[in-house]
Amino acid sequence: MTNSSQVAALEREIRLLRDLDHPNIVRYLGTQRTKRRLFIFLECAEGGSVASRLKNFGVFSEAVIRRYVRLLTL
């Protein structure tokens, strides 16, 4: 992936984050650009990310997955 396509992909993701509005999805707070970096600010997620939970606890049971899906579809 070239730098310009990476930037375009990040810009698409930022637009998506900006439009999401759900109590169980981390909120987008803003961005800040410096000469060499792009910082994306998100709301703090209590309990960490799904990725960190998978790393700490391993594969989720079906019951846990159902709970996450139910929270996201409320």
C-alpha positions as a printed NumPy array, in Angstrom:
array([[  0.   ,   0.   ,   0.   ],
       [  1.401,   3.415,  -0.909],
       [  1.409,   6.357,   1.474],
       [ -1.372,   8.111,  -0.445],
       [ -3.589,   5.009,  -0.36 ],
       [ -2.858,   4.591,   3.363],
       [ -3.853,   8.206,   3.994],
       [ -7.037,   7.734,   1.943],
       [ -7.893,   4.599,   3.946],
       [ -7.355,   6.472,   7.228],
       [ -9.527,   9.356,   6.03 ],
       [-12.348,   6.901,   5.174],
       [-12.059,   5.304,   8.599],
       [-12.128,   8.713,  10.302],
       [-15.306,   9.664,   8.385],
       [-16.887,   6.372,   9.467],
       [-15.893,   6.902,  13.112],
       [-17.229,  10.455,  13.046],
       [-20.658,   9.207,  11.889],
       [-21.014,   6.359,  14.414],
       [-23.308,   7.123,  17.334],
       [-24.079,   4.223,  19.656],
       [-23.64 ,   3.887,  23.432],
       [-21.664,   0.648,  23.014],
       [-19.234,   1.905,  20.363],
       [-16.2  ,   4.   ,  21.273],
       [-16.759,   7.629,  20.231],
       [-14.449,   9.515,  17.892],
       [-13.215,  12.707,  19.582],
       [-11.006,  14.242,  16.916],
       [ -7.684,  14.188,  15.121],
       [ -4.458,  16.137,  15.214],
       [ -1.844,  16.205,  12.478],
       [  1.798,  17.038,  12.846],
       [  4.372,  17.087,  10.089],
       [  5.023,  13.344,  10.401],
       [  2.125,  11.903,  12.418],
       [ -1.634,  11.663,  12.556],
       [ -3.206,  11.269,  15.999],
       [ -6.744,   9.892,  16.264],
       [ -8.465,  10.538,  19.593],
       [-11.114,   8.076,  20.768],
       [-13.159,   7.75 ,  23.916],
       [-11.593,   5.486,  26.531],
       [-13.076,   1.97 ,  26.452],
       [-13.752,   0.528,  29.894],
       [-12.281,  -2.949,  30.098],
       [-10.115,  -2.499,  27.006],
       [-10.592,  -3.54 ,  23.416],
       [-11.964,  -6.795,  22.089],
       [ -8.441,  -7.568,  20.84 ],
       [ -6.952,  -7.152,  24.324],
       [ -9.655,  -9.359,  25.829],
       [ -8.969, -12.062,  23.239],
       [ -5.256, -11.84 ,  24.009],
       [ -5.866, -12.149,  27.769],
       [ -8.668, -14.722,  27.804],
       [ -8.427, -16.621,  24.515],
       [-11.28 , -17.558,  22.21 ],
       [-14.694, -16.297,  23.348],
       [-17.448, -18.747,  24.137],
       [-20.664, -18.529,  22.138],
       [-22.415, -16.999,  25.173],
       [-19.856, -14.167,  25.349],
       [-20.159, -13.493,  21.62 ],
       [-23.966, -13.372,  21.928],
       [-23.625, -10.81 ,  24.719],
       [-21.318,  -8.568,  22.661],
       [-23.615,  -8.783,  19.64 ],
       [-26.656,  -7.993,  21.792],
       [-24.904,  -4.911,  23.23 ],
       [-24.062,  -3.647,  19.752],
       [-27.568,  -4.135,  18.391],
       [-29.494,  -2.399,  21.172]])
